[in-house]
Amino acid sequence: MNSTPIRNTTAHWRQVDAAHHLHPFTDHRELAAAGGSRVITSARGVTLTDSEGQNLIDGMAGLWCVNVGYGREELAKVAYEQMLELPYYNTFFGTATPSSIELSERLAELTPKGLSRVFYGVSGSDANDTIVRAVRHFWNLEGKPGKKTFISREYAYHGSTMAAVSLCGMSAMHGQADLPLPGFEHIMPPYWYDYGGDQTPEDFGIEAAQALEDKILELGADNVAAFIGEPIQGAGAVIVPPETYWPEIQRICRKHDILLIADEVICGFGRTGEWFGSGYYGIEPDFMTLAKGITSGYLPLSAVMVGDRVAKTLHDKGGEFYHGYTYSGHPVCCAVALKNIEIMERENLVERTREETGPHLAALLDGLRDHPLVGEVRSLGLLGAVEMVKDKATRTHFDKPGKAGTICRDHCFANGGVMRAVRDCMVLSPPLTISKQELDTLIGILRKSLDRTAEDLGVI
Ligand SMILES: *Cc1c(COP(=O)(O)O)cnc(C)c1O
């Protein structure tokens, strides 16, 4: 019999975690074989500390969300004060709270023109569910009840609820729950490195957008409700589309009267060096999904920005929308979001990402191109990816996708940096407060880890 470890030690936490905690996106057999969870106990700035006292640079800003970095007293204080003043009240049945009202105005000002109403939730997943319901309701009200099908893309990530997974383009997720639901279709992603062959990125961008029109014509525009896309596909491994892609998507949606949904859960709040990815690409969406960076992850909050066309129909003809969450417009989360936005503005985090740290990251990643494992690097702002391949000349992937990624990720951890592996891509999304020096350190860790990975795979 094992003796019971002392309480509040790593060994104790791991034992209890293994016995009682079901983790998201985790193979529990693998986790047990690896010795259990890494327990993160504190964080400051861009640095995490685990229960063994090891420091790690957080190259992922938690899960793409801690945009203003860790340890912000101002955010803790505003939450504390709001909890004392009014810890909770709902926004159903004709009530509202000051912070939910003020945040709505702030978001309407910050987001692109034409998006002036906000519906709140607590996660990106529920926000996308809200959009699915609102879009179908809208087309019913418009007298076009046939327009019900959503078109999304392979490698898209839109969340984990039934409707959100149906929007996702991840076949492994679909397989486990007999999804997608009826009325969800997927087209090719604007993933030039994998799908572009000999074409220039510009030509390929047009071709990838044409896949949307082909799908609309196949289904009939009278049956298509909306197209959804992340400006840059984050969890799909930071797929940065060619510059020709979004203008063409916008044109096709307008031509066929298809609503356009920009899922900005990762791209929003400065990640790309603009407030929103839509701003960078000139997208004028009918809906925008916001979460993650909206509070820098300090509290859960999501927001659906609703465009004026849809808002007007819902307002004038919609009656009651039978939809809402207990925590829609939660006053503490909204107060934290307001303060988070204030910090981003005061510290010029968006401009800094666009003009200083983003270009610095791009230059550092560029310096990895000569590495024998690196097939492509891509980035915009503080969103980056390094794609490892078996053969650079022919862009041939490794036989077992994900193996190189997992090896490299583990080396990164051992060398003091957190990066995520998606297939055999190393992806990066550090806090927007990261300094150039810290970026140098992070990419130094990545280069060292790529070297070790190459040794492990016998490539060098
Ligand atoms: C994370 C994410 C979601 C889901 O958000 P949750 O808060 O995890 O439900 C949706 N869309 C995108 C683009 C995301 O990255």
PDBQT file of the ligand as one rigid body, heavy atoms in Angstrom, charges set to zero:
ROOT
HETATM    1  C1  LIG A 501     -11.611  29.041 -27.329  1.00  0.00    +0.000 C 
HETATM    2  C2  LIG A 501     -12.447  29.338 -28.519  1.00  0.00    +0.000 A 
HETATM    3  C3  LIG A 501     -13.838  29.176 -28.487  1.00  0.00    +0.000 A 
HETATM    4  C4  LIG A 501     -14.550  28.562 -27.312  1.00  0.00    +0.000 C 
HETATM    5  O1  LIG A 501     -14.467  29.368 -26.200  1.00  0.00    +0.000 OA
HETATM    6  P1  LIG A 501     -14.741  28.698 -24.744  1.00  0.00    +0.000 P 
HETATM    7  O2  LIG A 501     -14.727  29.879 -23.836  1.00  0.00    +0.000 OA
HETATM    8  O3  LIG A 501     -13.636  27.737 -24.500  1.00  0.00    +0.000 OA
HETATM    9  O4  LIG A 501     -16.059  28.043 -24.809  1.00  0.00    +0.000 OA
HETATM   10  C5  LIG A 501     -14.553  29.553 -29.587  1.00  0.00    +0.000 A 
HETATM   11  N1  LIG A 501     -13.966  30.053 -30.669  1.00  0.00    +0.000 NA
HETATM   12  C6  LIG A 501     -12.629  30.215 -30.746  1.00  0.00    +0.000 A 
HETATM   13  C7  LIG A 501     -12.030  30.801 -31.971  1.00  0.00    +0.000 C 
HETATM   14  C8  LIG A 501     -11.829  29.835 -29.679  1.00  0.00    +0.000 A 
HETATM   15  O5  LIG A 501     -10.507  29.936 -29.763  1.00  0.00    +0.000 OA
ENDROOT
TORSDOF 0
